[in-house]
Each structure stands twice: as structure tokens, then as C-alpha cells.
Amino acid sequence: MTGILGSSILITGIVICMMLMIELINERTGGRFFRKFSSSGVKQVIFAGLLGCIPGCIGGFAAVSLYSRKMLSMGALTAMMIASSGDEAFVMLAMFPGKALLLTAVLFAIAVVSGTVIDRMWPHGIRDTEYIDCKDEHEEGKGAREDGKGYRLKRAGLAAGFLLFIAVLSGGFLGHSHTEGSNGVQINLLNETWMNVLFGIFALSLVFYSLFGSRKAIDIEMHIIKKHALPIFLWTLGALAFVHILIEYVDMGRWISENAPLMIVLGSLIGIIPESGPNLIFVTLFANGSIPFSVLLANSISQDGHSSIPLLAGNKRSFVVTKLLNTLIALVCGFAAFGIENLFS
């Protein structure tokens, strides 16, 4: 279990670093990155698909906001939801970066084709109540009520934490490869030197932001860490432990080979939940080689992390329709990929 704990800490650190970098870049540009949109038709679908490919939920929130202002079509919104894998995208990049990039490319292709077809079949989409923008809180304005000493302590603590993470990466204290038992969890993390360098640069940038960034940047960093670090760690630890126990007492290879179609259905249905976390089970099983690509594909198409929560708040009919479309597309593509796997196996 020590290896599982170390993997969980390392994955959490990587995920938080990537989330912080994306949030701070978005804040630094004043959101202009997402507002540079004026295309229509297929270009609109492509743009929305690219937003969905951004790890995390920022691209998804932007797409929902654009849709609420009638700047995105139903097909474009669906394309975003297909391409998006929520916070699980960060974990996949940490656990199997090469295959994660391949999955992202496949999701984007499916998103563009599906979104274009939906717009042709349903050009006017569906809307109900006007969406009221629900912005993610970054504790804006809180800094104005705190004295300089409080912020100096926050800056020092954040910088020290990121420096510690750099030391962990460079020293390999948690290890990059873990094996639990003869049939246990085997995960290779960051075994490529360039990945170590990349995350080291991310962490150094965050040290700079912590020491010299604005108070708003500090609020963003504190908000992300407080809101996401513990849940990501617990979900990752739970997923790794669950898979370890499952493999220890169940012949996963035989079970999956006989029940892969059921896993495709299960992955598609669990993906409906507008929440990051439960889908980590499928990510972990795939990283361990216990489920085929088709199962992970179906789950990734169906789920979009937290991206659809603002849509649920302001346009429930669109939420239901797009989720149903995503699930249908996930099942079709999942079983198609399963058939191809069997054909070439």
C-alpha cells in the first residue's frame, strides 16, 4: 500500500500544478483566450471541440457560457462535451501521457463529426430558461480584507510547497514506478525525462507566481488547492486501492474478457454523472492494462467532469438532451472500437 500512497501523492501534485497553470493563464489574459470567437458552422464545432480538449473544466465552462449567449450551437456544445474528460484528463496525462494524447485526438475527431451531424439534423437546437452565468469563485475581494502579513505567509507557504514538489520530482522520493504484489497495480509515472522537466518548469512558474504574483493570483492558487487537492488525492487513493484489492482477489483478465460489453455500458452510464471522480476507476483500470481502450473511450465520451453543471443550472432541457446524445454516441463508438479490437486481436 506504500506504493499506492506514493503514486496518489505524486499524481495529486501533478494534477494540481496543471490546474493552477491553466487557471493562472486564463486570469493573466483576462479571459480573452476564450472570447476570441466569431466563427460559425463547422468552424464553431471545431472551436468547441478544442475547448473540450483543454484538461479540466475551464474550456467546458467557457463553452457553456458561449452557448448561453447563443454563440454556440447545440452541435458545438455536444462536441465540447464529447471532447472533454474533465479533471480525469490531468490524471491520464500523468499516468499514461502518450495514450492520453491519442485518446484526446480520437475524442476530438468524434466530437467534430458528431457535432456537425447534430447541427445538420437539429439546426435550431433546444433552449429553455435563459442561462445565468455561474462563475467559479476565486475568493475575489477577500485579499482586500486581509493584512499584508497574512498574504506574506500565504506566499511563503505556497512557494515552499511547490519547491518541495520540485524536490520530489527531481529526487524521485516517491518513485515513478510501483508494483503491488504479483498481480497488483503497476503504474509508470513520468518515466520520460521530458515530462519531469515539463512539470518542473510548471512548478517553478508557480513558485514565481506565489512570490511575485498579484493578490488575485494568490487567491486563485489557494482556492484551487483548498477545493481540489484533497478530493483528487482521496479519489486517486481510493481508485488505486480499489483496483489493487480487485485484482488481488478477482481474475480481472478473465472477467473483463468475458464482460467487456458490460463495462462499455457501465462506463457510458457512469459518465452521465456531472462530477469528476467516479471515472477515475476506468482510468486506473486502463493504466493497469485491465480494461481495453474501447471501455475507456466510451467512458471518456460520456463524461465531461464538472463542465455541464452550469448547463444543468440554467438550461435543464439542453443538459438532458446533450447528455443523452453523449451517452448514445459513447455506446456506439465504444462497441465499434470493441469490435475493431476483437477483429485485430
Secondary structure as the mmCIF struct_conf table of DSSP 4:
data_model
#
loop_
_struct_conf.conf_type_id
_struct_conf.id
_struct_conf.beg_label_comp_id
_struct_conf.beg_label_asym_id
_struct_conf.beg_label_seq_id
_struct_conf.end_label_comp_id
_struct_conf.end_label_asym_id
_struct_conf.end_label_seq_id
HELX_RH_AL_P HELX_RH_AL_P1 THR A 2 ARG A 28
TURN_TY1_P TURN_TY1_P1 THR A 29 GLY A 31
HELX_RH_AL_P HELX_RH_AL_P2 ARG A 32 ARG A 35
TURN_TY1_P TURN_TY1_P2 GLY A 41 GLY A 41
HELX_RH_AL_P HELX_RH_AL_P3 VAL A 42 CYS A 53
BEND BEND1 ILE A 54 CYS A 57
HELX_RH_AL_P HELX_RH_AL_P4 ILE A 58 SER A 68
TURN_TY1_P TURN_TY1_P3 ARG A 69 LYS A 70
BEND BEND2 LEU A 72 LEU A 72
HELX_RH_AL_P HELX_RH_AL_P5 MET A 74 ALA A 83
TURN_TY1_P TURN_TY1_P4 GLY A 86 ASP A 87
HELX_RH_AL_P HELX_RH_AL_P6 GLU A 88 MET A 95
HELX_RH_AL_P HELX_RH_AL_P7 PRO A 97 MET A 121
TURN_TY1_P TURN_TY1_P5 PRO A 123 HIS A 124
BEND BEND3 THR A 129 THR A 129
HELX_LH_PP_P HELX_LH_PP_P1 GLU A 130 ASP A 133
HELX_LH_PP_P HELX_LH_PP_P2 LYS A 135 GLU A 137
TURN_TY1_P TURN_TY1_P6 GLU A 140 GLY A 141
BEND BEND4 LYS A 142 LYS A 142
HELX_RH_3T_P HELX_RH_3T_P1 GLY A 143 ARG A 145
BEND BEND5 GLU A 146 GLU A 146
HELX_RH_AL_P HELX_RH_AL_P8 GLY A 148 GLY A 171
TURN_TY1_P TURN_TY1_P7 GLY A 172 GLY A 172
BEND BEND6 PHE A 173 LEU A 174
BEND BEND7 HIS A 176 HIS A 176
STRN STRN1 SER A 177 THR A 179
BEND BEND8 GLY A 181 GLY A 181
TURN_TY1_P TURN_TY1_P8 SER A 182 ASN A 183
BEND BEND9 GLY A 184 GLY A 184
STRN STRN2 GLN A 186 ASN A 188
BEND BEND10 LEU A 190 LEU A 190
BEND BEND11 GLU A 192 GLU A 192
HELX_RH_AL_P HELX_RH_AL_P9 THR A 193 PHE A 212
BEND BEND12 GLY A 213 GLY A 213
HELX_RH_AL_P HELX_RH_AL_P10 ARG A 215 ILE A 224
HELX_RH_PI_P HELX_RH_PI_P1 ILE A 225 ALA A 229
HELX_RH_AL_P HELX_RH_AL_P11 LEU A 230 TYR A 249
BEND BEND13 VAL A 250 VAL A 250
HELX_RH_AL_P HELX_RH_AL_P12 MET A 252 ILE A 270
TURN_TY1_P TURN_TY1_P9 GLY A 271 ILE A 272
BEND BEND14 ILE A 273 GLY A 277
TURN_TY1_P TURN_TY1_P10 PRO A 278 ASN A 279
HELX_RH_AL_P HELX_RH_AL_P13 LEU A 280 ALA A 287
TURN_TY1_P TURN_TY1_P11 ASN A 288 GLY A 289
BEND BEND15 ILE A 291 ILE A 291
HELX_RH_AL_P HELX_RH_AL_P14 PHE A 293 SER A 302
TURN_TY1_P TURN_TY1_P12 GLY A 305 SER A 308
HELX_RH_AL_P HELX_RH_AL_P15 ILE A 309 GLY A 314
HELX_RH_AL_P HELX_RH_AL_P16 LYS A 316 PHE A 344
#
